């Protein structure tokens, strides 16, 4: 990766070990290398669960009908088949 960014072979190792910090320009080059946006890159610093984030992204693409199915499934696996279910049919 270091060489692909046009740096010495030890460049990334020096960043990960804390010996050096990348410039803002190099930080954006690293994000571009991984094809992630700044919010995606820094989301781990907020203590956000990566799995939860991935599931949120998948849920955004579902229809209301499919969201209701997911909600019922969650109720079933958690044993909370009470009035806590969200009815997304409006």
C-alpha positions as semicolon CSV with decimal commas, in nm:
position;residue;x (nm);y (nm);z (nm)
1;X;0,000;0,000;0,000
2;X;0,279;0,242;0,090
3;X;0,437;0,198;-0,252
4;X;0,100;0,234;-0,428
5;X;0,059;0,568;-0,250
6;X;0,401;0,673;-0,380
7;X;0,568;0,646;-0,040
8;X;0,850;0,437;0,104
9;X;0,777;0,078;0,200
10;X;0,768;0,165;0,569
11;X;0,534;0,466;0,540
12;X;0,211;0,294;0,653
13;X;0,395;0,101;0,923
14;X;0,524;0,430;1,066
15;X;0,168;0,566;1,076
16;X;0,018;0,256;1,238
17;X;0,296;0,241;1,497
18;X;0,235;0,604;1,590
19;X;0,583;0,716;1,483
20;X;0,440;0,965;1,233
21;X;0,111;1,123;1,133
22;X;0,000;1,161;0,771
23;X;-0,063;1,505;0,628
24;X;-0,423;1,594;0,546
25;X;-0,348;1,535;0,178
26;X;-0,202;1,191;0,251
27;X;-0,494;1,108;0,479
28;X;-0,732;1,176;0,191
29;X;-0,510;0,966;-0,037
30;X;-0,539;0,677;0,212
31;X;-0,920;0,716;0,221
32;X;-0,928;0,717;-0,160
33;X;-0,712;0,404;-0,164
34;X;-0,972;0,224;0,050
35;X;-1,259;0,393;-0,139
36;X;-1,420;0,527;0,179
37;X;-1,558;0,869;0,266
38;X;-1,426;1,067;0,564
39;X;-1,733;0,979;0,776
40;X;-1,684;0,610;0,695
41;X;-1,313;0,632;0,771
42;X;-1,365;0,796;1,109
43;X;-1,680;0,608;1,213
44;X;-1,475;0,369;1,427
45;X;-1,357;0,660;1,639
46;X;-1,714;0,723;1,749
47;X;-1,735;0,375;1,896
48;X;-2,004;0,279;1,649
49;X;-2,057;-0,090;1,595
50;X;-1,942;-0,183;1,243
51;X;-2,199;-0,461;1,212
52;X;-2,477;-0,226;1,317
53;X;-2,365;0,028;1,057
54;X;-2,365;-0,239;0,784
55;X;-2,713;-0,352;0,885
56;X;-2,841;0,007;0,884
57;X;-2,717;0,046;0,526
58;X;-2,892;-0,274;0,418
59;X;-3,216;-0,175;0,591
60;X;-3,227;0,160;0,409
61;X;-3,260;-0,025;0,079
62;X;-3,561;-0,235;0,183
63;X;-3,924;-0,171;0,102
64;X;-4,172;-0,102;0,383
65;X;-4,310;-0,453;0,337
66;X;-3,965;-0,605;0,385
67;X;-3,893;-0,376;0,681
68;X;-4,207;-0,507;0,850
69;X;-4,084;-0,864;0,796
70;X;-3,747;-0,776;0,947
71;X;-3,921;-0,614;1,244
72;X;-4,133;-0,925;1,302
73;X;-3,826;-1,146;1,276
74;X;-3,640;-0,933;1,533
75;X;-3,941;-0,956;1,764
76;X;-3,941;-1,333;1,720
77;X;-3,569;-1,384;1,791
78;X;-3,571;-1,150;2,091
79;X;-3,894;-1,295;2,229
80;X;-4,065;-0,956;2,239
81;X;-4,383;-1,020;2,044
82;X;-4,556;-0,741;2,232
83;X;-4,680;-0,403;2,116
84;X;-4,319;-0,296;2,053
85;X;-4,344;-0,399;1,687
86;X;-4,329;-0,115;1,444
87;X;-4,611;-0,112;1,193
88;X;-4,458;0,050;0,889
89;X;-4,771;0,012;0,675
90;X;-4,937;0,351;0,650
